[in-house]
Amino acid sequence: MSIMAKRIMQRLFSIPGLRWRGRIKQFERDVYDNWGDAIDRSVWASWCDRWVESFAKEIPEGSAILDIGCGTGRALLILGKRRPALLAGIDIAPKAIDIARDRLSGYTADLRVGDAETALPWPDETFDVATMT
């Protein structure tokens, strides 16, 4: 790990850093609660789709896939083309999960509201692949 990376980690996991992380999580919830639909129309969204498509083809069909911070489910929609044994997503923002449920209505997807940083609600070794876009 580089010296810069070590300094960043020390700041993130310091007491003031932990306070900021809570604020960042609340900001993320607020962004999706207020702008969830608009985020999908951003320039960033189409770039992210191409990026996910570039690595999705490397995932073996039939894998159990988890997208951490799945947002509105755009990446899961692409990953679902791999015919996964399990397609799952977790996000901290309830509105994002609502949008993802609508988007993935044609799939059997296990979508949950939660904080992946504190605990995942699935048993260990449930997934073959985890993504975080």
Backbone as JSON Lines, residues from 0, in Angstrom:
{"i":0,"aa":"M","n":[0.85,-1.17,0.0],"ca":[0.0,0.0,0.0],"c":[0.9,1.23,0.0]}
{"i":1,"aa":"S","n":[0.57,2.19,-0.85],"ca":[1.38,3.4,-0.94],"c":[1.23,4.24,0.32]}
{"i":2,"aa":"I","n":[2.15,5.15,0.51],"ca":[2.09,6.06,1.66],"c":[0.83,6.9,1.6]}
{"i":3,"aa":"M","n":[0.48,7.37,0.4],"ca":[-0.74,8.18,0.24],"c":[-1.98,7.37,0.61]}
{"i":4,"aa":"A","n":[-2.05,6.12,0.16],"ca":[-3.2,5.27,0.48],"c":[-3.29,5.03,1.99]}
{"i":5,"aa":"K","n":[-2.15,4.83,2.64],"ca":[-2.15,4.63,4.09],"c":[-2.67,5.87,4.81]}
{"i":6,"aa":"R","n":[-2.26,7.05,4.35],"ca":[-2.73,8.29,4.98],"c":[-4.24,8.46,4.8]}
{"i":7,"aa":"I","n":[-4.73,8.14,3.62],"ca":[-6.16,8.25,3.37],"c":[-6.93,7.29,4.28]}
{"i":8,"aa":"M","n":[-6.45,6.05,4.39],"ca":[-7.12,5.07,5.25],"c":[-7.09,5.51,6.71]}
{"i":9,"aa":"Q","n":[-5.96,6.07,7.16],"ca":[-5.89,6.54,8.54],"c":[-6.9,7.65,8.79]}
{"i":10,"aa":"R","n":[-7.05,8.55,7.83],"ca":[-8.02,9.64,7.99],"c":[-9.44,9.12,7.98]}
{"i":11,"aa":"L","n":[-9.73,8.2,7.07],"ca":[-11.09,7.66,6.98],"c":[-11.5,6.93,8.25]}
{"i":12,"aa":"F","n":[-10.56,6.21,8.85],"ca":[-10.89,5.4,10.01],"c":[-10.54,6.07,11.34]}
{"i":13,"aa":"S","n":[-10.18,7.34,11.3],"ca":[-9.99,8.1,12.53],"c":[-11.38,8.49,13.06]}
{"i":14,"aa":"I","n":[-11.45,8.96,14.29],"ca":[-12.74,9.37,14.86],"c":[-13.37,10.48,14.02]}
{"i":15,"aa":"P","n":[-12.65,11.55,13.64],"ca":[-13.29,12.55,12.77],"c":[-13.68,11.96,11.41]}
{"i":16,"aa":"G","n":[-12.86,11.05,10.9],"ca":[-13.18,10.41,9.62],"c":[-14.46,9.61,9.69]}
{"i":17,"aa":"L","n":[-14.67,8.91,10.82],"ca":[-15.89,8.14,10.98],"c":[-17.12,9.05,11.04]}
{"i":18,"aa":"R","n":[-16.96,10.22,11.64],"ca":[-18.08,11.18,11.67],"c":[-18.42,11.62,10.25]}
{"i":19,"aa":"W","n":[-17.41,11.87,9.45],"ca":[-17.65,12.27,8.07],"c":[-18.3,11.17,7.27]}
{"i":20,"aa":"R","n":[-17.94,9.93,7.54],"ca":[-18.53,8.81,6.81],"c":[-20.02,8.75,7.04]}
{"i":21,"aa":"G","n":[-20.46,9.0,8.25],"ca":[-21.9,9.04,8.54],"c":[-22.6,10.12,7.74]}
{"i":22,"aa":"R","n":[-21.96,11.27,7.63],"ca":[-22.53,12.37,6.84],"c":[-22.57,12.02,5.36]}
{"i":23,"aa":"I","n":[-21.53,11.34,4.89],"ca":[-21.49,10.93,3.48],"c":[-22.61,9.94,3.19]}
{"i":24,"aa":"K","n":[-22.83,9.0,4.09],"ca":[-23.91,8.03,3.89],"c":[-25.27,8.73,3.84]}
{"i":25,"aa":"Q","n":[-25.47,9.69,4.73],"ca":[-26.74,10.43,4.72],"c":[-26.87,11.21,3.41]}
{"i":26,"aa":"F","n":[-25.79,11.79,2.95],"ca":[-25.81,12.52,1.67],"c":[-26.21,11.58,0.53]}
{"i":27,"aa":"E","n":[-25.64,10.36,0.5],"ca":[-25.97,9.39,-0.54],"c":[-27.45,9.03,-0.49]}
{"i":28,"aa":"R","n":[-27.99,8.81,0.71],"ca":[-29.42,8.52,0.83],"c":[-30.24,9.68,0.27]}
{"i":29,"aa":"D","n":[-29.87,10.89,0.66],"ca":[-30.6,12.08,0.22],"c":[-30.55,12.26,-1.28]}
{"i":30,"aa":"V","n":[-29.39,12.01,-1.88],"ca":[-29.25,12.16,-3.33],"c":[-30.23,11.24,-4.04]}
{"i":31,"aa":"Y","n":[-30.26,9.97,-3.68],"ca":[-31.17,9.05,-4.36],"c":[-32.63,9.29,-3.99]}
{"i":32,"aa":"D","n":[-32.89,9.73,-2.78],"ca":[-34.27,10.01,-2.42],"c":[-34.81,11.21,-3.2]}
{"i":33,"aa":"N","n":[-33.94,12.16,-3.54],"ca":[-34.39,13.36,-4.24],"c":[-34.15,13.34,-5.74]}
{"i":34,"aa":"W","n":[-33.08,12.65,-6.18],"ca":[-32.69,12.73,-7.58],"c":[-32.5,11.38,-8.25]}
{"i":35,"aa":"G","n":[-33.02,10.33,-7.66],"ca":[-32.79,8.98,-8.18],"c":[-33.08,8.83,-9.65]}
{"i":36,"aa":"D","n":[-34.22,9.34,-10.12],"ca":[-34.57,9.22,-11.54],"c":[-33.62,10.03,-12.42]}
{"i":37,"aa":"A","n":[-33.22,11.2,-11.97],"ca":[-32.35,12.07,-12.77],"c":[-30.95,11.49,-12.92]}
{"i":38,"aa":"I","n":[-30.47,10.8,-11.93],"ca":[-29.12,10.22,-11.98],"c":[-29.01,9.25,-13.15]}
{"i":39,"aa":"D","n":[-30.08,8.54,-13.43],"ca":[-30.06,7.58,-14.54],"c":[-29.98,8.26,-15.91]}
{"i":40,"aa":"R","n":[-30.26,9.54,-15.97],"ca":[-30.19,10.26,-17.24],"c":[-28.89,11.06,-17.39]}
{"i":41,"aa":"S","n":[-27.98,10.9,-16.45],"ca":[-26.74,11.66,-16.48],"c":[-25.74,11.06,-17.47]}
{"i":42,"aa":"V","n":[-24.75,11.84,-17.84],"ca":[-23.67,11.36,-18.71],"c":[-22.94,10.21,-18.04]}
{"i":43,"aa":"W","n":[-22.8,10.29,-16.75],"ca":[-22.11,9.26,-15.98],"c":[-22.78,7.9,-16.17]}
{"i":44,"aa":"A","n":[-24.11,7.87,-16.23],"ca":[-24.84,6.6,-16.31],"c":[-24.49,5.82,-17.57]}
{"i":45,"aa":"S","n":[-24.43,6.47,-18.71],"ca":[-24.12,5.74,-19.95],"c":[-22.66,5.26,-19.94]}
{"i":46,"aa":"W","n":[-21.77,6.05,-19.38],"ca":[-20.37,5.62,-19.26],"c":[-20.28,4.39,-18.37]}
{"i":47,"aa":"C","n":[-21.0,4.42,-17.27],"ca":[-20.98,3.29,-16.33],"c":[-21.55,2.04,-16.99]}
{"i":48,"aa":"D","n":[-22.61,2.2,-17.78],"ca":[-23.18,1.04,-18.5],"c":[-22.13,0.38,-19.39]}
{"i":49,"aa":"R","n":[-21.4,1.18,-20.12],"ca":[-20.37,0.62,-21.01],"c":[-19.28,-0.08,-20.2]}
{"i":50,"aa":"W","n":[-18.93,0.48,-19.08],"ca":[-17.91,-0.12,-18.23],"c":[-18.39,-1.47,-17.69]}
{"i":51,"aa":"V","n":[-19.64,-1.52,-17.22],"ca":[-20.18,-2.78,-16.7],"c":[-20.26,-3.82,-17.82]}
{"i":52,"aa":"E","n":[-20.71,-3.42,-19.0],"ca":[-20.77,-4.34,-20.14],"c":[-19.39,-4.91,-20.46]}
{"i":53,"aa":"S","n":[-18.35,-4.09,-20.27],"ca":[-16.99,-4.54,-20.6],"c":[-16.52,-5.67,-19.69]}
{"i":54,"aa":"F","n":[-16.92,-5.66,-18.42],"ca":[-16.47,-6.74,-17.54],"c":[-17.53,-7.82,-17.33]}
{"i":55,"aa":"A","n":[-18.79,-7.54,-17.64],"ca":[-19.85,-8.52,-17.43],"c":[-19.62,-9.78,-18.25]}
{"i":56,"aa":"K","n":[-19.08,-9.61,-19.44],"ca":[-18.87,-10.78,-20.3],"c":[-17.84,-11.76,-19.73]}
{"i":57,"aa":"E","n":[-17.08,-11.32,-18.74],"ca":[-16.09,-12.19,-18.09],"c":[-16.71,-13.02,-16.96]}
{"i":58,"aa":"I","n":[-17.92,-12.71,-16.57],"ca":[-18.58,-13.42,-15.47],"c":[-19.24,-14.68,-16.04]}
{"i":59,"aa":"P","n":[-18.9,-15.84,-15.5],"ca":[-19.51,-17.08,-16.01],"c":[-21.03,-17.08,-15.83]}
{"i":60,"aa":"E","n":[-21.73,-17.57,-16.84],"ca":[-23.17,-17.7,-16.72],"c":[-23.49,-18.63,-15.56]}
{"i":61,"aa":"G","n":[-24.59,-18.33,-14.87],"ca":[-25.0,-19.15,-13.74],"c":[-24.35,-18.78,-12.43]}
{"i":62,"aa":"S","n":[-23.54,-17.71,-12.42],"ca":[-22.91,-17.26,-11.17],"c":[-23.95,-16.59,-10.27]}
{"i":63,"aa":"A","n":[-23.67,-16.58,-9.0],"ca":[-24.46,-15.8,-8.04],"c":[-23.77,-14.44,-7.93]}
{"i":64,"aa":"I","n":[-24.5,-13.38,-8.28],"ca":[-23.91,-12.04,-8.41],"c":[-24.53,-11.08,-7.4]}
{"i":65,"aa":"L","n":[-23.68,-10.33,-6.72],"ca":[-24.11,-9.27,-5.8],"c":[-23.53,-7.96,-6.29]}
{"i":66,"aa":"D","n":[-24.37,-6.93,-6.4],"ca":[-23.9,-5.58,-6.69],"c":[-24.06,-4.75,-5.42]}
{"i":67,"aa":"I","n":[-22.94,-4.36,-4.86],"ca":[-22.92,-3.57,-3.63],"c":[-23.05,-2.1,-4.01]}
{"i":68,"aa":"G","n":[-24.01,-1.42,-3.4],"ca":[-24.29,-0.05,-3.78],"c":[-24.97,-0.03,-5.14]}
{"i":69,"aa":"C","n":[-25.97,-0.89,-5.3],"ca":[-26.57,-1.12,-6.62],"c":[-27.35,0.07,-7.16]}
{"i":70,"aa":"G","n":[-27.61,1.07,-6.33],"ca":[-28.32,2.24,-6.82],"c":[-29.64,1.85,-7.44]}
{"i":71,"aa":"T","n":[-29.89,2.36,-8.64],"ca":[-31.17,2.13,-9.31],"c":[-31.19,0.86,-10.15]}
{"i":72,"aa":"G","n":[-30.18,0.02,-10.04],"ca":[-30.18,-1.27,-10.68],"c":[-29.69,-1.33,-12.11]}
{"i":73,"aa":"R","n":[-29.08,-0.25,-12.6],"ca":[-28.59,-0.24,-13.98],"c":[-27.57,-1.35,-14.21]}
{"i":74,"aa":"A","n":[-26.61,-1.49,-13.32],"ca":[-25.59,-2.53,-13.49],"c":[-26.21,-3.92,-13.37]}
{"i":75,"aa":"L","n":[-27.15,-4.07,-12.44],"ca":[-27.8,-5.38,-12.28],"c":[-28.57,-5.78,-13.53]}
{"i":76,"aa":"L","n":[-29.14,-4.82,-14.22],"ca":[-29.85,-5.12,-15.46],"c":[-28.89,-5.72,-16.49]}
{"i":77,"aa":"I","n":[-27.71,-5.15,-16.58],"ca":[-26.68,-5.67,-17.5],"c":[-26.17,-7.02,-17.01]}
{"i":78,"aa":"L","n":[-25.9,-7.13,-15.71],"ca":[-25.39,-8.38,-15.15],"c":[-26.41,-9.51,-15.25]}
{"i":79,"aa":"G","n":[-27.68,-9.16,-15.25],"ca":[-28.73,-10.16,-15.37],"c":[-28.71,-10.9,-16.69]}
{"i":80,"aa":"K","n":[-28.07,-10.34,-17.69],"ca":[-27.95,-11.0,-18.99],"c":[-27.05,-12.24,-18.91]}
{"i":81,"aa":"R","n":[-26.29,-12.37,-17.84],"ca":[-25.41,-13.53,-17.65],"c":[-26.19,-14.72,-17.09]}
{"i":82,"aa":"R","n":[-27.49,-14.61,-17.0],"ca":[-28.35,-15.66,-16.46],"c":[-27.84,-16.18,-15.11]}
{"i":83,"aa":"P","n":[-27.74,-15.29,-14.14],"ca":[-27.18,-15.69,-12.85],"c":[-28.1,-16.64,-12.08]}
{"i":84,"aa":"A","n":[-27.47,-17.47,-11.27],"ca":[-28.22,-18.34,-10.37],"c":[-28.91,-17.49,-9.31]}
{"i":85,"aa":"L","n":[-28.27,-16.39,-8.93],"ca":[-28.82,-15.43,-7.97],"c":[-28.35,-14.05,-8.4]}
{"i":86,"aa":"L","n":[-29.27,-13.12,-8.49],"ca":[-28.97,-11.73,-8.81],"c":[-29.42,-10.9,-7.62]}
{"i":87,"aa":"A","n":[-28.49,-10.22,-6.97],"ca":[-28.82,-9.5,-5.75],"c":[-28.15,-8.13,-5.73]}
{"i":88,"aa":"G","n":[-28.77,-7.22,-5.0],"ca":[-28.2,-5.89,-4.84],"c":[-28.55,-5.33,-3.48]}
{"i":89,"aa":"I","n":[-27.67,-4.49,-3.0],"ca":[-27.9,-3.8,-1.73],"c":[-27.52,-2.34,-1.92]}
{"i":90,"aa":"D","n":[-28.32,-1.47,-1.34],"ca":[-28.03,-0.04,-1.4],"c":[-28.55,0.61,-0.13]}
{"i":91,"aa":"I","n":[-27.92,1.71,0.23],"ca":[-28.28,2.42,1.44],"c":[-29.53,3.28,1.27]}
{"i":92,"aa":"A","n":[-29.91,3.54,0.02],"ca":[-31.02,4.45,-0.26],"c":[-32.29,3.69,-0.64]}
{"i":93,"aa":"P","n":[-33.34,3.82,0.17],"ca":[-34.59,3.12,-0.12],"c":[-35.19,3.48,-1.49]}
{"i":94,"aa":"K","n":[-35.14,4.74,-1.87],"ca":[-35.7,5.14,-3.18],"c":[-34.95,4.46,-4.32]}
{"i":95,"aa":"A","n":[-33.64,4.33,-4.19],"ca":[-32.85,3.66,-5.22],"c":[-33.31,2.21,-5.37]}
{"i":96,"aa":"I","n":[-33.54,1.54,-4.26],"ca":[-33.99,0.15,-4.31],"c":[-35.38,0.07,-4.93]}
{"i":97,"aa":"D","n":[-36.25,1.03,-4.65],"ca":[-37.58,1.05,-5.27],"c":[-37.46,1.15,-6.79]}
{"i":98,"aa":"I","n":[-36.58,2.03,-7.26],"ca":[-36.38,2.19,-8.7],"c":[-35.78,0.91,-9.29]}
{"i":99,"aa":"A","n":[-34.83,0.31,-8.58],"ca":[-34.21,-0.94,-9.05],"c":[-35.25,-2.06,-9.14]}
{"i":100,"aa":"R","n":[-36.16,-2.13,-8.18],"ca":[-37.2,-3.18,-8.24],"c":[-38.06,-3.01,-9.49]}
{"i":101,"aa":"D","n":[-38.41,-1.78,-9.8],"ca":[-39.19,-1.53,-11.02],"c":[-38.39,-1.9,-12.27]}
{"i":102,"aa":"R","n":[-37.13,-1.48,-12.29],"ca":[-36.27,-1.74,-13.46],"c":[-36.06,-3.23,-13.67]}
{"i":103,"aa":"L","n":[-35.94,-3.99,-12.59],"ca":[-35.63,-5.42,-12.69],"c":[-36.86,-6.31,-12.53]}
{"i":104,"aa":"S","n":[-38.02,-5.77,-12.82],"ca":[-39.25,-6.53,-12.61],"c":[-39.29,-7.83,-13.43]}
{"i":105,"aa":"G","n":[-38.55,-7.9,-14.52],"ca":[-38.5,-9.12,-15.33],"c":[-37.54,-10.17,-14.79]}
{"i":106,"aa":"Y","n":[-36.82,-9.84,-13.75],"ca":[-35.85,-10.76,-13.16],"c":[-36.29,-11.13,-11.75]}
{"i":107,"aa":"T","n":[-35.82,-12.26,-11.28],"ca":[-35.98,-12.6,-9.88],"c":[-34.73,-12.08,-9.19]}
{"i":108,"aa":"A","n":[-34.85,-10.89,-8.64],"ca":[-33.69,-10.24,-8.02],"c":[-33.97,-10.03,-6.54]}
{"i":109,"aa":"D","n":[-32.97,-10.29,-5.73],"ca":[-33.05,-10.09,-4.29],"c":[-32.44,-8.72,-3.99]}
{"i":110,"aa":"L","n":[-33.29,-7.71,-3.86],"ca":[-32.83,-6.34,-3.64],"c":[-33.16,-5.91,-2.22]}
{"i":111,"aa":"R","n":[-32.16,-5.38,-1.54],"ca":[-32.35,-5.02,-0.13],"c":[-31.78,-3.65,0.19]}
{"i":112,"aa":"V","n":[-32.46,-2.96,1.09],"ca":[-31.95,-1.71,1.63],"c":[-31.04,-2.09,2.79]}
{"i":113,"aa":"G","n":[-29.83,-1.55,2.77],"ca":[-28.91,-1.85,3.85],"c":[-27.57,-1.18,3.65]}
{"i":114,"aa":"D","n":[-26.76,-1.25,4.66],"ca":[-25.43,-0.66,4.66],"c":[-24.41,-1.79,4.55]}
{"i":115,"aa":"A","n":[-23.87,-1.97,3.37],"ca":[-22.93,-3.07,3.13],"c":[-21.66,-2.92,3.95]}
{"i":116,"aa":"E","n":[-21.4,-1.74,4.44],"ca":[-20.2,-1.53,5.23],"c":[-20.32,-2.14,6.62]}
{"i":117,"aa":"T","n":[-21.53,-2.25,7.13],"ca":[-21.7,-2.79,8.47],"c":[-21.99,-4.29,8.47]}
{"i":118,"aa":"A","n":[-22.83,-4.74,7.54],"ca":[-23.13,-6.17,7.47],"c":[-23.94,-6.46,6.21]}
{"i":119,"aa":"L","n":[-23.67,-7.58,5.61],"ca":[-24.49,-8.03,4.48],"c":[-25.55,-8.98,5.02]}
{"i":120,"aa":"P","n":[-26.77,-8.88,4.51],"ca":[-27.85,-9.72,5.04],"c":[-27.92,-11.12,4.43]}
{"i":121,"aa":"W","n":[-26.89,-11.55,3.73],"ca":[-26.84,-12.89,3.16],"c":[-25.75,-13.69,3.89]}
{"i":122,"aa":"P","n":[-25.9,-14.99,3.93],"ca":[-24.85,-15.81,4.57],"c":[-23.52,-15.7,3.81]}
{"i":123,"aa":"D","n":[-22.44,-15.93,4.52],"ca":[-21.12,-15.97,3.89],"c":[-21.13,-16.99,2.76]}
{"i":124,"aa":"E","n":[-20.34,-16.73,1.76],"ca":[-20.13,-17.61,0.61],"c":[-21.4,-17.82,-0.23]}
{"i":125,"aa":"T","n":[-22.31,-16.84,-0.19],"ca":[-23.52,-16.91,-1.02],"c":[-23.2,-16.57,-2.47]}
{"i":126,"aa":"F","n":[-22.23,-15.67,-2.69],"ca":[-21.98,-15.13,-4.02],"c":[-20.67,-15.58,-4.63]}
{"i":127,"aa":"D","n":[-20.71,-15.75,-5.95],"ca":[-19.5,-16.06,-6.7],"c":[-18.8,-14.78,-7.14]}
{"i":128,"aa":"V","n":[-19.6,-13.73,-7.37],"ca":[-19.09,-12.47,-7.91],"c":[-19.73,-11.32,-7.12]}
{"i":129,"aa":"A","n":[-18.91,-10.35,-6.76],"ca":[-19.42,-9.11,-6.16],"c":[-18.89,-7.94,-6.98]}
{"i":130,"aa":"T","n":[-19.79,-7.04,-7.32],"ca":[-19.4,-5.83,-8.04],"c":[-19.76,-4.63,-7.18]}
{"i":131,"aa":"M","n":[-19.1,-3.54,-7.48],"ca":[-19.37,-2.29,-6.77],"c":[-19.1,-1.16,-7.75]}
{"i":132,"aa":"T","n":[-20.16,-0.73,-8.4],"ca":[-19.99,0.31,-9.41],"c":[-20.36,1.65,-8.84]}
